[in-house]
């Protein structure tokens, strides 16, 4: 997850990338060894889901009910 969360001048909450949920030491949630094997050999290999060091990434945005503009934005990272 990027660390560039902010409220833009007209009240829009912004973050470049909220991150992902899944195995942290992985390639988009899959075991690295499987992805690298396919990359190096070009062969169709089965991907296994990475299940170590699982993390949840999210963003919590507080919205002003009256204006509809963002009041705050906060990154959330939780380890399983």
N, C-alpha and C positions, 0 to 999 in steps of 0.2 A: 504494500500500500504506500502511496506517496504521502508526503508530509506537507502538502501545499493547500490544505483546506482553508477556505476563507469565505467571507461574505463580500460579494461584489458590490460596487457603489449603488446599484438599483435594487439590492435586496435579494439577489440570487445566491444560494449556497453553491459552492464550487469545490470539487476535488478532482484531480486528474485521473486517479485510479483508486477505486475503493478496495482493491485487492480481491482475494479469493478465499473460499473456505475449503479446507482440505489439508493434505500433507504439505508441510512447509518446505521440506527438503525434497522437492519433486519437480517434475516438468508438467505444469498445469494439472496437478493432482495425480499424476501417474508415476509409477516407479521409474526412476531415471535410467536404470539399466535397460529396460524394455524400449524406451524411447530412443536411447542412443543406439541400440542394436538395429532398430529399423532405419535410423538415420544413416548409419555407416554401411549397412548391407543392402539397403533398398528393398529388403524382403518384408512381407506382411507379417508382423509379429503381434502377438496378443499383448495388450497393455493390461497391467494389474494396477489397481488403485493403491496409491501410497497411503499407508495407515499409521505411520509414525510421525510424531510431532505435529499432530493435527491442530489447526488453528481456525478460528472464525474471525473474519475481517468484516466490519460494517461501518456505517456512518449514521449518526443520530443527528437529525436536523430539527431544531425548534422553529416553528412557524408562528408568526403573529396572526391570530384569527381575524383581526380587523383589517389588516392590509394585505395579507397573503404573502408577505415578504419573510425571508429567513431572519431569525434573531440570532441563531448560533448554529455552528456545525462542529461535531466532535467525532474524531476517529475512535473506533472501538476495536481492540484486538484481544481475543480470549484464547488461551491455550486449553486444549481438552484434557 
